Amino acid sequence: MTQEMVNNSWLELSITAPAEYVEPLSVVFQRYGHGGVVIEQLGGYNPDEGDDIDDTSDAILRVYLPVDSTTESRKQQIKVAVDLISRLCTLSPIYEKVLDEGEWMESWKNHFALIKVGRVVICPTWMDYQAAGEELVMRIDPGMAFGTGHHPTTHMCLAEIENLMPLGANVLDLGTGSGILSIAAAMLGAGSIVALDTDPSAVRIAAENFRLNEVDNVANVNTGTLSVGEEPLGIFDLVVANIYSKVILEVAQALVANLSRQGRLVVSGIMTERSEEVERCFRDYGCAVLKKCIEGDWAMLVVGKVEYPGA
């Protein structure tokens, strides 16, 4: 059960690291933090705002933890991982700073930029932006987000959802987080969406974002996951899972079981060095890898059942 935050306070953790260790640290921060990771490259680069990463420059990573009963355990998990990485390179100490709700929001505003992927525009709630042409504007408040659309895996999934979305499709979104992918699917014409997450806080936040974007009549979110051997939740035209490689491998068979015969499965959150392992796993379950995209150190796969590989 999620505990209430103490006086709406937040703990900011920040660390300075060499550029080549930004990715593994960001994975750790993303996993145990709240609302994504801020990456600010020294020398004026800001990868979160679309700048290219300078391989020779250090970067500052920031993550925010809600001050509640989970804070200490989250912080300790981060520190254990940082200690392991520090054996490979020189890292700064982890700096801690307690912020109230207003300070946290201002900190996010300084780093949260407008994002456009295809027709979908992800816009913070405080920014005045009017859709141009066929743009679809999604409003997201970082104060309510377990994912803000800045991560490469989210970019790739958003683009592929737009490419694949059949009008009126039944969609399953496993590991929905802030609900960004489900909201995009609804805006692009999905008929019904089942969104799942194992974190009750993420479920609550996704539901709020569904209401904010007026897609709650199409998208429903629940606490849970898929398990091998259980009856499928349904037969879905499009299944999306932007989660960790380890989890994808654990639930791969269940993902395939929920996919329609001509449906498409989009999986991401995969580090490139594990992408071949994930590909082999889906082939073992009677699927073909139809497309593979790589952005930085991350991979995305589009998978279909072998009997309909090109449908």
N, C-alpha and C positions, 0 to 999 in steps of 0.2 A: 504494500500500500504506500502511495506517495505521501510524504509528510509535508505539511504546510511550511513555507519559507518563513524564516525568522525576520520579522520586520521588513520583508521584501528586500533583503540585502543579498549582495553577490560578492563572491571571492574571485578576483582577477589573478590568474597565474600567468606570468610571462617569462620567456627564456630567449636568449640569443644563441643562434646555432649557425654552423656553416651551411651554405646553400644545399650541399648534397645530402644533408640530414634533415632538411625541412619536411620531406615527404613522410618518412617514418614517424617523426615527431607529430606531424599533423594528424596521422592516423590515430595515434594514442590520444591526442587532445580531443579529436572528434568523437572518439568512443566514450570517453568519460566526462566530457564537458557538456555544455548546453548551448545550443544555438549556433554551432559551427565554430570555426577557428579563424582568427584574424592573423594574416601573414603580412608583415610590413618589412620590405627589404631595405636595408640600410643603403643610403645613396639615392633615395628618392623613388625606387621602384616599389610598386604595390601589386603583387600578383592577384590579390582579391579584386582589383579593378581592371584586370585584363592585361597588365603589363607582362612582358616576357621576363622570366627569371634569369638573373645574372649569375652564372655558375661560380663566379669568383667572389661574390659578395655575401656577407653574413645577413641573416634575417632575424627579425623578432617575431615570435609566435605568442599570441595571447589567446587564452581560453577563459570562459566564465563558468563558475559553479554556483548554483543556488545555495545559500546558507541555510541548510536544514539538516535533518538527521543523516543524510547521505554524503554530506560534504567531506568528512574526514576519510571515509573509505574511497571516495572518488580521488581525493588528493593523494592518498597513499598509493593507489594503483598507478597514477601518473608518475609519481616519484620513483617507483620501482622500475618502470619502463625507461625513464630518463636516466636513471643510474646505469642501466645496462647499455644504453646508447653512449653514455659518457665514457665508457671504456674504449670506444672506437674513435672518439673525437673530443675536442675541447668544447665544452658547453659552459655558458654562464650559470651562476646559481639560479634557482627558480625564485622569482620575486613575487611576493604576495601583496595584494591590496584589497581592502574591503570597500565596496561601493554600495551606495543606496540605489534604489530603483531608478531615480532620475539620473544619477551619474552613469549608471550602466547603459541606460538608453542613449545618453549623449555620446558615450564611448562607441556604441554600435553605429550611431548615425555618422560618425567620422569615417567609418570604414565600409559602410553598406552602400553599394552603388547599384544603379539600374542595370538589369541584365536582360538581354534579348537573345533568344534562341529560336530561330525560325520566326513563326508568327507570334510566339508567346513572349510577353514582356513581364518580367518579375519586378514589381515596383514596391518600395517601402511605403507604408501607409502615410507618412508625413510628406512625401514628395508629390507635387502637383504634376501629373502627367496625363495627357490625353491621347488615346489610341489614334494612330494614323493608318489610314487604309484598312487592311485586313488584320491589323494587330489585335491580339487578345491580351488584355492587361490583367495580371494576377496581383492582388494586393496582399503583401506579407508584412507582418509586424515582427521584427527580430525579437521583440519582447515575448513573442509567442512561438518561437521557431526552434525546432530541432533540425535545422538545415535551412539554408537561405538561398540555395541555388547557385552558390559560387563554386562548388566543387566540380572538377572535371567529369566525374561520373554522372552527376546530375545533368550537366550540359549534354552529354552523349545520350542519356536516356530521354531527355526532353526532345532532342532532335529526332530520335528513332520513333518515339511515340507519334510524333506528327507524320512521319513517313509511313507508318504502318496502320494508323487508326482507321478501321472501317466504321462507317456511320452506324450508330446504334450498337456498337460492340459491347460485349460483356467483358469487364476488365477486372483483374485481380492485381492488387498492389501489395506485395509482401515487404514489410519493413518500411511502412509509409512515412515514418518520421513526422515532418511538418505537414505532410500531405501534398507537397508541391506536384508530384507526378500525377496523383489522382485528380487534382484540380485541373492540371493541363489536359488530362484525358477527357474530363467532363467538358471543358471549353472547346475541345476539338471534336466533340460529337459522340462520346461514349453514351450508351444507353443506360448502363448500370455499372457501378463500381463497388467492389468489396475491398476495403483497405484493412490491413492487419499490422499490428505492432505489438511486441512483447512488453513495451514500457507503457504503463498506464498514463504517465504524464504526456507521452507523445500522442497517445490516443485522444486525450482531452484536448491537446493543442491542435491536432489535425481536425477534430470536430469543430473547433472554434474557427479555424481557417476555412473550412468548408462553408460555414455560415457566412463568414466575412465575404466570401467570393460567390455566394448564392448558388452553390452547387450541392448543397446538402439534400436536395430532392433526388439527386442522382447517385451521390457517393455516400456510403455508410462505412464507418470505421469501428473496429472492435479490437479488444485485447486478445492476442493469440498469435499462433503461427501454424505452419503445416507440419504434419508428422507422417512419416512413412508408415504405410499400413492402414491408415485411417481412410474412411470414405472421402472422396473429393468433395470440396465445398460446392463445386459446380463444374460446368464445362465452359471455359473462358476462351474468348477469341484472342485476347491479349493478356499475357501474364508478365508483370514487371517485378523484378527483385533487385533493388539497388542496396545490397547488403555486403557482408564480408565473405571472402572466398570460403572460409571454413564453414559458414552457415549454408552457403549455396551448395557445397558438396554434401552436407548433411541432409538437405531437403530436396536435392535434385530430383529424386524419383517422385516425390510428392508434387513438385512443380510440374513435371511432365504429366502426371496423372490428372491434373486440373486443366490441362491444355486441350482444346478441341483438336480434331484431326487435322484441320487446316490452319490452326491457330499459330501464333508466334509468341515466343518467350524471349524477353529482353532481360539479360542479367548483367549487372555491373557491380562496382565495388571490388573489382578483381585487380590485384597487383599483377603487372605484366609477367613477372616471373612465375606466377601460378596459373596463367591463362591456359596453357597447354594441358595442365592437370584437369582444369574445369572442362575443357573441350572433350577430353577423353571420357570423363564421367558422363556427359550427356550422350556421347556416341554409344556408350555401354547401355544406355537406357533407350536405344532405338531412335535417336535424334541425329540430325545433321546441323552443323554450324553453318549458317547461311551468310553470316557477315561478322566481321571483327573490326572494331575501331579501337585505336589507341590514342590517348591524349596524355602526354607526360609519362608517368609511371603507372597509368591506369588503363584497364582494358574493358571493353563492353562487347558482349556477344549477342547475336540474334540467332535463336535456335528454332527449328521446326521438326516435326515428326517426319521420319524418313519416307513414309509412303506418300507424303505431300511436300517434298523438299522445295519445290519452286512455285507452289500455288500462291 
